[in-house]
Amino acid sequence: MSVMDIETITPTEAQKKARRSRNVAIGLALGAFVVLVYVISIVKLGSAVLSRPM
Amino acid sequence: MTILDKTVDDGAVLSEATAGDYLELMKPRVMSLVVFTAFVGMVAAPGALNPFVAAVSVISIAIGAGASGALNMWYDADVDAVMSRTASRPVPSGRILPEQALAFGLVLSTLSVMTLGVFVNWLAGAMLAFTIFFYAVIYTMWLKRWTPQNIVIGGAAGSFPPMIGWAAATGAVSLESVILFLIIFLWTPPHFWALALFKSGDYQRAGIPMMPNVAGETSTKRQMFGYSIALAVAGVLPSILGYAGVAYGVAAAALGVGFVWYALQVLLMPQEDRAMRPAKALFGYSLLYLFAVFALYLADCVAARMFAGQLAAVGVGS
């Protein structure tokens, strides 16, 4: 083995499928959290969300 | 340059855990009861909460409950592995590593408490944090393996959600919300010990000091009967104290009598009965009871509010 050897990993089908499932779930959860923070800011602050010192 | 290609089938390196396995860590069935009781506490509370803020409250409480479930599964993997009911959970079955369950539980605990505290109010946030701490540390790490009163005291964790819901809506603790706490608190021992009776072999093997294994079945059955009577009374308290209607009181009393009857069948169950049908029946009925009492209480609150609204509309009491 030379210094340049690179070790790679080939995931099995089951691992790929599980990873995809986790990625989708994390994506959806993060997206939902962003929407939640956005909507609740509007709900709690209303039009005051726009009033800030210039 | 050579590229070494390895197919890794070691789960420790590349996980095969699906999103569903992580969902299972959150004990979805316990979560559904938490969501329901928290929702009832919130709607029953006086004052109108913005529907979206209400939804965020319920979601936060549910995620917090799920997080404490994940922390419980992280810590309890060793005992879960030897019990038939829990051996296939994600950690003992090897689909999720203990440290992954721990991280998942800690991250969700922090997120749920922060969300509830920042967006709703800090009394509710603090109560959620305390509930998670109580379930994961006081119950799971300490009481569960130490005393047969484990689920009695630990039951407080499961009793908090309606109080958190009430606190989310009003920013306060009140007698009404404490009685909702009391109903779940008194319900937990007969509910859990019914399960412990027909699963006592499991607990014996795992070395968990459940009441039937420590004090014996006869003593457990007697205590269950006692708690059932106390529960039947607590269920009617909202009407006795005058803040719930007569219809609720009559229905809750009937459900309570049913609970005591099922507990009596368990009390009269002969020692040699190993099928333990009465214990299984009580376990099933206990779930129905809790759901029904909370649903009736919710209906009573909503009906009272609509009636008050109609009276106001025709000018009575103004």
Interface residues (C-beta under 8 A of the other chain):
Chain A: M1 S2 M4 D5 I6 E7 T8 I9 T10 P11 T12 A14 Q15 K17 A18 R19 S21 R22 V24 A25 F33 L36 V39 I40 V43 K44
Chain B: M1 T2 I3 L4 D5 K6 T7 V8 D9 V13 L14 S15 E16 A17 T18 A19 G20 Y22 N50 F52 V53 V56 I59 L111 T115 F119
